[in-house]
Amino acid sequence: MGQFNYKARRRTGEAVEGVVEAADRPAAVLQVERMGVMPVSVVQAKGSAKAAKGSPKGSAGIEASSGPAGRGVAGAKVSLVPRLFARGPKKPGLKELAMYTLQLANLLRAGMPLTMALRSMESLSSKGIPGEVSRQLKQDVTEGRGLSEAMARQNHVFPDLVINMVRAGEQSGALEEVLRRQAAHFDRFAEVQSKFKSAMIYPAVVCVVGGALVIFFMTVMLPKFMTLFDNTKIELPAMTRMLIAISGFLSGYWWALLLAGGGAVVAFRRYRASKAGRESLDRLVMRLPVVGNVVRLNLFGQFARTLSTLLQNGVPVLQALRITEQVMPNVVIQEAIARTREAVTDGKTLAQPLARSRLFPQLMIDLIKIGEETGDVPAALSNVADTYENDLNVGLTAMTNLIQPVIIVAIAFVVGFMLLGVMSAMFKITESISSR
């Protein structure tokens, strides 16, 4: 038996510490959990020679999780699963993260110790978070690591936002509440994504169907009319000749169009991958009519919601700004947040550098300034997020109502042009036959 010093927190947030005797570290962690507290750290007491003379299994558990010894055989076994997972799987979606964190919060609320809750989570497998992830988390926590540290070892699954909020929850003793806030946070963003996709489904379907009809007419139907036109030996109208030229080009050089399209896609992706290209494209999207308004509302709401959630859960403001900067999908906003973080480091308030960027609306600046004056910036940011999320719903509806008729009119114009080209040739042939 060896002695282990432990630090833990009660559900009320009160910090406790002491010493327990156990055969190895996993046994010490289980013993601390049975006391009804949440372990934060469990380390071997200095000068405890008995622990070193314990069973090989106990020694392996210590070597796998402490200092340079973690590089040994036991350490290799622990790190094998994260390396395997880091090779292939996609990062989980927002819905998967929301379901995972909410389920874990429910198990902790039911009174389960963390290791037992993670063991139960092994059966909650999805395409984004397989059961092996929970198994590895349980193993790391059993060896004395905190949940945030265990999640950081699997950062291909859990983003910095989750890791830092869990760390703040462990330090404050409110892990269950933090997990529930995370689930609500991811649910909100998943709902916004779903609204974006729903708003674009109908225009996308109309474009695909309209494009397919145009291609079918130009490559299949028009060549049959061309046979009839050739037999008449009359001069065709200019519109019909134009259609025939386009049809001939599509039929004879379709491969060139595919190559040109593929080259354009590759060039666009390379330009988008460059720093200057991405910045110019992100700035352009924000300035587009109608669509740009929706994009800006989404970015402002995402910024305010993410920063508010982090600050509410006790993450320091500089760290919260860094994480928010990383999760924003727009480079222009990222640079503005980076400059804000530098200014806050120099002692300035949050509202001043945000206003200096001239990207964020005055309403957001004013609400944040009020929050700084009242000492409740997270609540002010939450109000900002609610405001822009509501505006986003209105903006999505307006964008959809405007885009749909524009697409329909454009497709109707193209189809009408083709029909008019064919019908004008038919009328001319009829006139020629009647004059004979």
DRENLO-944953 format. One record per residue: x, y negated, z negated of N, C-alpha, C in turn; residue in one letter. Coordinates in steps of 0.02 Angstrom, whole numbers, plus 50000, padded with zeros to 5 digits. Layout:
<pts>
XYZXYZXYZA
...
</pts>
This chain:
<pts>
500435006050000500005000050000500444993850000M
500234988750037500594982450039500144976650021G
500434970950005500054965049987500014960250048Q
499414957350056499294952850112498964946450086F
499254940750104498944934350088498414932750139N
497834930550117497294928950164497034921950151Y
496804918850206496424912650203495774913850239K
495224911550210494564912850240494104907050223A
493504907250252493004902150239492334905450225R
491974902550177491294904950165490834902050219R
490214904450222489744901950272489574894550259R
489684892250199489554885250183490124880750207T
490684883850229491264879950251491804879450199G
491684881750138492174881350084492764885950099E
493374883450091493974887350104494154891450042A
494344897650052494554902149998495194905650020V
495604907549972496214911349987496384915749929E
496794920749943496974925549891497424930849918G
497484936349880497924941849898497534948349892V
497614952749941497304959349938497844964649951V
497704970649926498154976249939497824981049988E
498204982850039497934987350090498504991050123A
498334996450159498845000450192499154996750251A
498754992850287499004989150344498574982950354D
498744979050404498394972750416497664973750435R
497484978350482496774979350497496364981150436P
496644985250392496284987050331496204980950286A
496714976550285496664970450244496114965850271A
496074965250338495554961050369494864963650352V
494774970250356494124973250339493954972050266L
494454972450223494334971450152494114964250138Q
494424959450174494234952350165493524951250190V
493344954350247492674953450274492144956350227E
492304961650192491824964650145491674960050087R
492104955050076491984950150023491444945150043M
491214945450107490704940850130490954934250154G
491614933950171491904927850197492184929350267V
492354923950303492604924550371493364923550371M
493764928750388494494928050386494734922950437P
495204918650416495534913950460496234916350476V
496594918850424497254921750435497384926950382S
497714932350401497914937750355498624939550373V
499094938150328499804939350341500104943250284V
500624947050300500964951050250501324946450201Q
501244947950137501564943950085502324944950088A
502694939450080503424939850081503674943950021K
504154948350035504434952449983504024958649969G
503504959750009503094965749999503414971550036S
503844975250001504204980650034503774986750044A
503254987350005502834993250009502494993750077K
502294987850104501944987950168502394990650222A
503044988950219503494991250270503604998750267A
503505001650206503605008850198502965012750212K
502455009350235501815012650247501835017150307G
501245019050329501185023550386501415020250449S
501635024150501501835021250565501285017250597P
500675019250586500115015650616500075008650588K
500175008050521500155001450491500714997050516G
501314999950523501874995950547501764993650618S
501484997950658501354996050728500874990350730A
500374990450685499894984950686500224978350669G
500714978450623501054972350604501494969950661I
501884974550692502324972650745501954969950806E
501364972450818501004970350877500764963250872A
500754960450813500434953950807500864948750771S
501494950050758501894945150722502574944250753S
502754937950767503414936050787503684939750846G
504344940450850504664943750906504504951150908P
504304954050851504144961150853503574962650899A
503154957750913502604958750958502814960451028G
503474959851043503724961551109503884968951115R
503794972651061503964979651061503434983851095G
503444990351081502974994951114502264993351096V
502134992151031501444990651011501204984251043A
501644979151048501454972851079501274973851152G
501634978451186501484979751257500804982851264A
500604987051218499944990151222499394985051213K
499514980251168499004975151155498914970651216V
499464968951250499424964151305499274967351371S
499204974051375499084977451438498414975651467L
497894975751426497214974451452497144967451479V
497374961951444497324955351474497684954851541P
498274958251547498624957851611498224961251666R
497914966851650497514970251701496924966051722L
496604962851673496014958751689496204952451726F
496814949751712497014943551744497124944351819A
497194950551842497344951551912496734950551957R
496154952951934495624953251982494984949451968G
494684950351908493984948251900493884940751906P
493314938951931493134931951935492984929251865K
493044922751859492854919751795492094920251789K
491844921451728491124922151720490764915651735P
490144916251756489734910451770489464907351706G
489134901751714488864898151656488334902351620L
487924905851658487404909951627487714915551585K
488244918751612488574924151574488884921551510E
489214915651513489504912751453488964910851402L
488414908151426487864906251381487574912451346A
487464917751384487184923851355487664926951305M
488314926951321488814930151278488864926351211Y
488934919751214489014915951152488384916051110T
487804915851142487174916151104487084922851070L
487254928251105487184934851075487654935651015Q
488274933151022488744933550966488504929350907L
488214923550921487944919350867487364922950832A
486944926350869486384929950839486624935550793N
487154939050814487424944450773487734941750709L
488084936050714488364933050653487824930450607L
487284927750634486724925450593486394931250556R
486394937150588486104943050555486524945650498A
487104942550486487514944550429488084949350446G
488174950750509488714955350529489394951950520M
489904955650496490584953050500490794952250573P
491294948050584491484946450653491704952650692L
492104956950660492344962950695491764967550714T
491284968250669490704972550684490274969450739M
490214962750738489824959350791490164960350859A
490824959850861491184960850924491124968050947L
491114972750899491014979750918490324980650950R
489824977350924489154977750954489144974351023S
489554969251032489574965651095489874969851151M
490224975351134490534979551185490014982451233E
489404983351208488884986151250488554980951294S
488694974451279488404968951319488874967551377L
488814971351430489254970751487488884967451545S
489224962851579488934959551638489474959051691S
489284956751750489774956051804490304950951787K
490164946351741490644941251723491064942951662G
490764946251613491104947851550491004955251535I
491454959551557491384966651544491484968351470P
491274974251450491324976351380492034976751356G
492514977851401493214978451381493474971851351E
493174966251371493384959751343493224959551269V
492614961551250492424961751179492854966751140S
493014972251171493434977351138494124974451123R
494404970651169495054967551158495014962051105Q
494464958151107494374953051055494334956250985L
493964961650980493904965150916494584967650891K
494974970350937495634972850918496084967250893Q
496074961550928496494955850907496264953050840D
495604952450830495344949850766495504954650709V
495444961150722495604966150671496334965750651T
496774963850697497484963250682497654956750647E
497154952550634497274946550595497244940050633G
497134940250698497084934150737496394930950728R
496364924350736495724921050737495364922350803G
494714921350805494334922450867494574917850922L
494724911550905494964906850957495624909150986S
496074911650943496724914150968496624920251012E
496154924650992496014930551033495724928551101A
495284923551101495004921151164495534917851208M
496004914351176496544911151214496974916351249A
497024922351222497404927651254497034930351316R
496404928551322496004930451381495724924251414Q
496164919451429495934913151458495704913851530N
495774919851559495484921051625494724922051619H
494484923151558493764924051545493474917951511V
493814915551459493554910151418493924903651434F
493564898451456493894891951471494114888351408P
494524883151418494774879251361494204876251320D
493654874651353493084871851317492844876651263L
492784883051279492564888051231493074889051176V
493714889751196494244891251148494304885651096I
494294879451118494374873951071493764872951026N
493174874051053492574873451011492564879050959M
492754885050978492784890550930493304889150876V
493874886250897494394884550847494124879450798R
493754874450823493464869450778492944872650732A
492554877450759492064880850717492384885050663G
492954888150678493314892050627493584887550573E
493844881850592494134877250542493604874150497Q
493004873150525492464870050485492024875250451S
492114881650468491694886850438490994887150467G
490894884150526490234884050558490264887350626A
490574893250629490674896650693490014898350727L
489534900750688488884902650718488544896650750E
488544890850715488224884850743488584882550806E
489244882950806489634880850864489484885350924V
489424891750912489264896450967488574894850996L
488104893050954487434891350979487454884951020R
487854880150998487914874051038488244875451105R
488734879951105489034881851169488524884851216Q
488114889451189487604892651231487134887451261A
486914882651219486474877351244486824873051296A
487464871751285487854867751333487894871151401H
488064877551401488124881151465487444882051498F
486924882851458486254883551487486054877151524D
486214871351494486044864951527486394864451595R
487034865951596487394865251659487184870451710F
487004876451687486754881551733486094879251763A
485684875851723485044873351749485154867951802E
485654863551790485804858451840486054861651905V
486494866551899486724870051959486154873351997Q
485694876351959485124879551991484684874552028S
484604868551999484204863452033484544861052097K
485204860452095485574858552156485464863752210F
485534870052193485464875352242484744875652269K
484264874952224483564875152246483404869352293S
483704863452278483574857652320483854858452391A
484374862552398484704863152463484494869452501M
484094873852470483904880052503483484878652565I
482954874652558482504873352614482864869952672Y
483244864452660483614861452716484104866252749P
484424870552710484904875352738484544880352782A
483964882852759483584887652799483354884552865V
483104878352861482874874852922483454873952971V
484044872052946484624871152990484834877653022C
484844883052985485054889553012484564891953065V
483914891553049483414893853097483414889453160V
483454882853151483474878353208484084879453251G
484664880253219485274881653257485244888153295G
484954893353265484884899853299484424899253359A
483884895553353483424894553410483764890953467L
484154885753451484494881953504484994886453540V
485394890253502485884894653533485544900053576I
484994902853550484634907953589484374905053654F
484104899053652483824895953712484384894453762F
484944891753738485474889653783485854895653814M
485904901253778486304906853802485884912453833T
485234912853818484824918353842484274915853889V
483884911053867483304908953906483504904553965M
483924899653953484094894954006484434898354067L
484884903154057485164906554116484644909754161P
484084912154133483544915054174483204909554216K
483114903654186482834898154225483334895854279F
483984896354265484484894254313484444898454377M
484274904854371484194909154430483634906454474T
483094904454442482534901554480482734894954512L
483094890754476483304884254503483774885054563F
484224889954558484704891054613484354893154678D
483814896954671483454899354730483064893854766N
482914888554730482514883154760482934878554804T
483584878154792484034874054832483834866654832K
483594864154775483424857054770483884853754718I
483924847254723484344843554675483974843054608E
484284845454556483964845554491484044838854456L
483594837154410483664830954371484304830854330P
484544824954312485164824254274485124827854206A
484544827554174484454830854109484534838354115M
484254841154169484304848354179485024850354194T
485374846354235486074847954250486504847754187R
486334843154143486704842754080486594849054038M
485964851354034485824857453997486184863454027L
486194863754093486524869354127487274869254113I
487574863354112488294862754098488444864954026A
488014862853979488124864853909488044872353902I
487524875153934487414882353930488004886253960S
488264883854017488844887254047489454886954003G
489554881253970490134880653925490064885353866F
489454885653836489344890153779489444897453798L
489204899253858489254906253880489964908153898S
490334903453929491004905253953491554903853903G
491464899153858492004897253813491794897753739Y
491354902453723491144903353653491734904953608W
492224908753636492804910553596493224904353578W
493244899553625493614893453611493274889453555A
492604889453556492244886053503492374889253435L
492384896053434492534899553371493234897953346L
493714897853392494394896253372494444889053347L
494104884453382494114877453361493784876653293A
493224880253283492884879853218493314882653163G
493634888453176494074891253125494664886753109G
494954883653162495504879053151495294872953111G
494684870553125494434864753088494334866453015A
494084872553001493974874652931494644875152895V
495144878152927495804878752896496114871952883V
496064867452933496334860752924495984856952868A
495324857852864494944854352812495154856952743F
495234863552737495414866352672496114864152651R
496574863752699497244861352682497224854052661R
496834850152697496774843052679496444842352610Y
495944846552599495604846452534496064848652478R
496534853152492496984855752441497514850652422A
497664845952466498164840752450497864835652402S
498294832552364498064827652314497714821752346K
498044818952398497754813152432497104814952468A
497084820852498496484822952534495894824052488G
496024827352432495464828652385495214822152355R
495674817652339495454811252310495034807252360E
495254806952423494874803252472494184806352485S
494154813052487493514816352499493044815552440L
493314816152379492894815252320492624808152316D
493054803352334492824796352333492294795152387R
492394798352446491914797652500491234800452481L
491234806352449490604809452429490224805052381V
490574801852335490244797452287489944791252319M
490194789352379489954783352412489424784752464R
489274791052477488774792652528488084790152507L
487674787952555486994786052538486584792052516P
486144791052468485684796152441486064801752407V
486464805552445486834811152415487334808552363V
487674803052378488164800252332487854798352265G
487244795952266486904794152203486784800352161N
486584805852192486474812052155487134814652127V
487664814352167488324816652144488554812652084V
488484806052087488694801752031488304803251968R
487644804051975487244805551916487454812151884L
487604817151926487824823551900488494822851864N
488964819051893489624818251862489574814451796L
489174809151794489104805251732488784809551677F
488264813251696487934817551646488394823051621G
488794826051666489254831351646489804828651600Q
490064822751617490574819651574490304818351504F
489724815151500489454813351435489264819551395A
488964824551427488744830551391489344834551365R
489854835351406490444839251385490804835751327T
490934829351335491294825651282490884825451218L
490224824551224489794824451165489814831151129S
489774836651166489774843251136490434844551099T
490984842651129491634843751097491704839651034L
491514833251036491584828950978491114831150921L
490514833350939490034835650888490304841750850Q
490724845650883490984851750851491664850750820N
491874844550812492474843050774493114843150813G
493094843450880493704843250920493964836050920V
494614834850906494884827950906494764824550973P
494694817950972494484814251031494974814951088V
495634814851075496124815451129496084822351161L
496024827451119495964834251146495314835051184Q
494774832051158494124832451192494154829051260A
494494823451264494564820051329494974824251378L
495494827551353495904831751397495494837551424R
495104840851382494694846451405494164844051454I
493844838351438493334835551483493644833951551T
494244831151550494594829651613494694835951655E
494854841551622494994847751658494364850751689Q
493794849951656493184853251681492814849051732V
493004842651740492654838551789492854840651860M
492364841351906492524843751974492744838252022P
492794832051999492954826352043493624823352022N
494104822852068494774820352052494744813052031V
494324809052062494274801952046494064801151973V
493564804951951493354804651881493904807351835I
494254812551857494794815351816495334810051803Q
495514806351854496034801151845495784795651799E
495154793951804494874788851759494894791251686A
494724797551675494744800351607495464800651582I
495934802351626496644802551605496884795651583A
496694790451620496884783651600496544781651535R
495934783951526495574782551463495924785951405T
496144792151415496494795851362497144792251343R
497514789751393498124786151378497984779751339E
497444776351357497264770151322497044771551250A
496664776951240496444778751173497044780651130V
497544783751161498164785451125498494779151099T
498454773751137498754767351116498334763651065D
497774766351046497374763350993496754759751017G
496614759851081496014756351106495394760651094K
494814757451099494184761051092494034764851156T
493524768951154493354773051212493014768851266L
492604764151246492214760251295492644755751338A
493164752851309493574748051346493914751051408Q
494284756451402494604759251463494104762151512P
493534764751487493024767151534492744761451576L
492644755751544492394749951581492924747351630A
493564747851612494094745451655494154749651719R
493944755851717493994760151776493514758151831S
492964754651813492454752351861492124758151898R
492134763851869491794769651897491154771351859L
491174770351795490604772251753490114766351748F
489464767851748488954762551747488954758751682P
488704752651686488694748251628488264751051571Q
487724754551589487294757551538487684762351494L
488094766551525488504771351487488994767651442M
489314762451469489804758651429489464755451368I
488874752451380488524749051325488314754051271D
488054759851290487844764751241488434767551201L
488994768651235489584771051199489844765651151I
489814759451172490034753951129489594753551066K
488944754551076488494754551017488664760450972I
488804766351002488994772050962489634770950922G
490114767350952490734765750915490594760950858E
490144756250869489984751550816489624754850758E
489194759650774488814763150722489174769150694T
489734771050724490124776750700489844783450721G
489444783650774489154790050797489214790450873D
489824791150897489944791650969489634797950999V
489684803750966489374809850995488634809051010P
488264805950963487544804950974487424800251033A
487834795051038487764790251094487894793751160A
488424797951162488564801651224488004806651240L
487714809551189487154814151201486554810451232S
486424804351207485894800351237486054798551310N
486684796951322486894795451391486774801551436V
486964807451411486874813551451486144814851465A
485714813951414484994814951425484734810151478D
484964803851475484724798851523484914800751594T
485534802551605485764804051673485514810851698Y
485394815451653485104821851674484384820851697E
484004816551662483334814951685483344811251752N
483804806451759483864802951822484074807651878D
484474812651861484694817551911484104821451938L
483634823351896483044826951919482644822751969N
482574816251953482224811752000482614811052064V
483284810352058483694809452117483694815652163G
483694821552133483664827752173483014828152212L
482464826352179481814826452213481804821452271T
482064815452259482074810352312482524812552369A
483094815452354483554817752406483234823252448M
482904827952416482574833452452482014830752496T
481614826252469481064823452508481304819352568N
481904816652564482174812752620482534817252671L
482914822152647483314826352692482864830852734I
482344833552705481924838352742481634835252805Q
481294829552802481014826752865481554824652914P
482134822352889482684820352935482924826452974V
483004832152941483234838252975482714840553025I
482084840453004481544842653049481514838253111I
481574831653102481554827053159482154828353205V
482744829453176483344830653217483264837053259A
483014842453227482924848653263482374847853316I
481844844253300481314843053348481574839153408A
482024834353396482324830453451482724835053498F
483134839453468483544843953509483104848653550V
482614851653516482174856353551481774852653606V
481544846653589481174842753639481594840953699G
482234839353688482684837853743482764843953789F
482834849853760482914855853801482274857353841M
481704856853807481074858153842480954853053898L
481114846753884481014841553934481474842753994L
482094845053981482544846554036482284852054081G
482004857354051481734862954091481094860854126V
480654857354090480004855554119480084850454177M
480574845854170480674841054224480904844554288S
481324849654280481534853454339480954857354369A
480524860154326479944863854350479474859254387M
479364853154362478934848354396479214846454465F
479874845654467480174843754531480114849454582K
480184855754559480094861454604479374861854628I
478914860554583478194860654603478054855254654T
478334849254644478224843954692478524845654760E
479104848854759479434850654821479024855854860S
478744860754823478324865754856477684862654883I
477384857954845476754854754867476864850554929S
477444847254934477574842854992477674846855056S
477854853155050477934857255109477254859455137R
</pts>
